[in-house]
């Protein structure tokens, strides 16, 4: 069974969750070894084995992930779909399948609500964060019966300072949405460049949406700084022509 990290905030009696790295799977080469990305050029049988291993680790019959495209679209699932739905956030109260979010530098965020029994998984790069995918998944959970004060959210490994360099265009875009976002851009010595704390921004968005700050957690770890542990697209661009697997964060109801 592949190894995974957990966070105390999601260690609830009826919830199983995990933030998986790239170790403990069946893929080889640049996709070594727990590549769970269906859209990669990896061997499809190896990816299927990897995904079955993740589902088993979550105690679930199936693993459901989205066809992610850097959007703010969220889908509530009553049953496992036949193919990956096109969105960047999934929520459910079903217990026969696990939800997963895939990434290779972007943020993965897992959600659980003790009041309604809803769980969720979201993918957010800077585009999705700017579009509001984090706020949107909270809104969808509340519409489905969750309560702001009982929703818990945990961020997984992703690209972080001092490795997340961006330009003035992103500073302008984020501060155009909320002036408070400037606090998450640290100027570099070279003019016009900044280090972006995207997780810090994501926390702010969840807090502004009504989540208790004490119910927002972070696994930590920078994907680019640990390419032996996590898939990193920025690392792959420099070392493997952009060919890159996807690690996964998964959550299921027992």
C-alpha angles and dihedrals in degrees: 000000000000119000122250140177125238134196126221092232090066097040091108124154095250100033133085119187142163143183104215128200129202097278130095102039143108104250124104141201116022087351095058113176137325097031108163098175113121091192096058126098091245122125105285094219091053091050090049091052090049092051092047089053090053092048090050091049088055092048090242134133094222141018118222123196131168132244089248120208108166095268137132092238118132129189130199110214124205092178138007111283123229092238135016110283117231105250141089102238133047130190131181144157093206117116104202097078139038125234120225139187120204128211147158101192099340121102123268116199127189123202135194132176117201093197101056101021091238120149129190145187126199139184118211130174119171091281094053092043091052092048090053106252091150095052090043096055090051090051091050092049091051091048088053093053108279124131124228092227094054101043114107124196132187128190119219133210113306144143110306142167132320087032101044103085118176138168137244091270091070092044089055093046095050097042088047087062095042127356089215089070089079088079089069096055114082114193117235124217090254109077120256096017128109140180110237121214096200094172090055089052091047091052090052091052092051092048092049088050089059107266119143108252088224089059094058117087139176131211091201125205126126113239095210091049092053107039091156090061103035138027113254123187092199090054090046092053089059099040113022108027091263095301104143140161127222127240120206145222113207138185134182140174114243 
